[in-house]
Structures are given as C-alpha cells and as structure tokens.
Amino acid sequence: MSIFTYIPRFAAGLLRKALAVSPVVVLMGARQTGKSTLVQHEPSLSDHLYLTLDDPDVREQARLAPDDLIRSAPRLALDEVQREPDLLLAVKRVVDSDRPRKNGRFVLTGSANLLLMQRVSESLAGRATYVNLWPLTRRERLGRGVPGIWSALLSTPVDKWAALLDGEEDAPADWRTSVRDSGYPVPALELPDQEARALWFDGYVRTYLERDLQVLSAVSDLVDFRRLMRAASHPLGGLVNQAEIARDTRIPRATVQRHLNLLETSFQTIRLPAYSVNRTKRLIKGPKLYWSDPALALWLGGANELTGAHLENLVLVDLLVWREGQIPTPEVLYWRTTTDREVDFVIESGDRLLAVEVKAGAPRYADTTGLRLFRQEYGDQFAGGLLLHDGNEVLQMSEGILAAPWWRIL
C-alpha cells in the first residue's frame, strides 16, 4: 500500500502571499497539475472548507442555490469552478458585501485560464489575485519546491556565473528521462514505467476531450480536435502556422484557430511570443508553439525519439514557473531574424535581457551564433548569454556567453 507524500510546490508560496492581499485567490492550471492536492494539503488553507464542482451534489447546489453554497462556511476552497461560471456572481456579491474586506476568504481553482473567460473575468475584476500552477519542475520533483536559478543568474554579473554554478551541488541528470517521466504528478511520481504512463495519457486525453473541453466550448467533432492536437505536437517549438495545420488536418482554418485558442485557454499549449524590438535586423514576430508538458506532446505525436525541442520545452516550463514568482513579472520570449538566426529564449527583466540557447548535444562554438548576434544587437541591455547543453562541463564560450549543463540551471 502506497503512502501519500505531499510534494512542495513553488506556487504554494505565491498562494500564501495572495491570501494576505486579496479576498479571492484563483489557482489555475491544466487538469492533473496538482491544484486539488495543493488546496487540500496546504497548511495555510486548513481553515477553508474544501468543495469540488466535480461532485454532482455540489455542482447542483452551485447551479440552483449558489448564494447558499458560497455562505456555507466562513472560508471556502472551491475546486473546478469553470464548470459553473455563474457561481462567480455569488462570490462577487459576498465579497462586495463584506465590510471590512476579508482577504483570503475564497480560493477557487480552475482547469482553464479564467482570465480568458469573459463572464468570469468580469465577475472577479478587482477582487481576485491569480496564481498559475504549471507541471512539476525538476527541482520540485526532487522535493525542493522551487524552479531553476534564473533569479540568481539575473542578479549576478555574467563574469561571476561560473563561480555561481560551482556553488550549485547537484548530480548529473538525463533530460530524456525528465521529459518521458512527465511533469504531471501522477505519471512523474507514482507510475512505474512508460507503458503505465502511456495508458495514463490515453485516459487523460479522453477525459480532456469528453469532459473538460465541453465545459469551455461545445466541440462537435472530437475526432477533428484530437487530430489537431496531434498536429500541434510536432514540430514542437515551431512557428504557429494555422494555414499549414488546416491543410494537413483538413480542418477549416477558422476552426483551427478556435481549437488552438481552446488548447491555450485550458493550459495545454503555450504560445511563446517573439522579442520584436527591431534595431538593425528584420525579425520574425509570430509566436512559437509548445506544450505545458512535453511528455504529453511526445505521446500525442506517437514518436519514440526525443529531439532538442523537447529539452527546449522542459526549459520553458521551468522558466514559466519561475516567472510566476517575480514582481514585476518578466517576459519570456524568443528571438529570430528573417535569416533564421535565433535565440531560443529571451528573459526580459526591466531593461536587462538574458539570452538562453538550448542544445541537446555537447556544446560547440557554432551553437553560440545566435547568442553572439543577439549580444551584438542589444549590447547595452545584454545581461549575458547561456548555452544549456547535454553535458557535464561549464565552459566560457565567448565574452558574456557561458555554456552550462541544463541540470545545473533547472
């Protein structure tokens, strides 16, 4: 018999801060990222009555007598509120009637970006603080409850980065294992092998298509939607080309656009915007497409071989988890010229730019071409360039550009 162990999450600290400043805290993320576990086991929520709208009785009361449900306890944690968006009107009424305002009274969770759902965002405007729960980072899986050392890199001069990394005690890790194990807690921590994870992903996608998706929008042809999911899983990290997806899937372009929006609203995919400040180079400005869990993208694509794009995706999710805890919030972007010179990720923090290139092999000087061009283009803002690679050595590649093993950062 397995014993449940609560894994600390970086978002828990953000949740505690939000409880102190807002009457409503909304925890959002894809299904199975651990939202329910977090609100049920976080000590700061021990005085909140936990109710889930996945329970038919609770959902019926939310539909028929929402005010009674909202007033059923002094403090409430309501799970999966996107299933009854009108319930938020009752939350709004209670919050507006509280004098003085009671911060931390309601914690709401949703497997959709409620900010993109008009009825919800209007009901909670000025009353809610939002926290996103992404899949597990590598350091969360190890029980540390944190993302990578991005803040330390930004606060340390680039010529001190090598010394900074020398102080990071960590064992080498295989990024392929990290991708295959998934960032969702169940397959990452509880399932024994890839066959079990494949079965889990099959059930996950079926539940997403047949239940979660229908809450957001009526999708009449689930076969088409699943075909679009497969198309969107490769090439991973490619530019979003709706016309090409429509042609390959034989789905009308307008429907492709709508379905891609639903994938993003439900936190399945991430559209990464371009850094488009143009100085002397013409730049690509369209977004690139990634998944919130690269293991799901791998399963959807039906491929056994992992590529460098899966490692990129792993790095991106870690960056997004880190970004959630920063005030003011930095931007995470990519940079590409029309001549295909590229930097995988650009972190824009204030007036400083940290450039990150990701390679799945051993580091080569040629791999720094995009970083060197970016340094030349934005030298007065360039905080440093980082080449993450699949080796064990920390190497100075060029002025202001350091190569480091991916696991020393994540």
Summary of the structure (lengths in Angstrom):
residues: 410
radius of gyration: 21.9
end to end distance: 32.3
largest distance: 65.3
contacts: 1344
relative contact order: 0.12
helix: 46%
strand: 18%
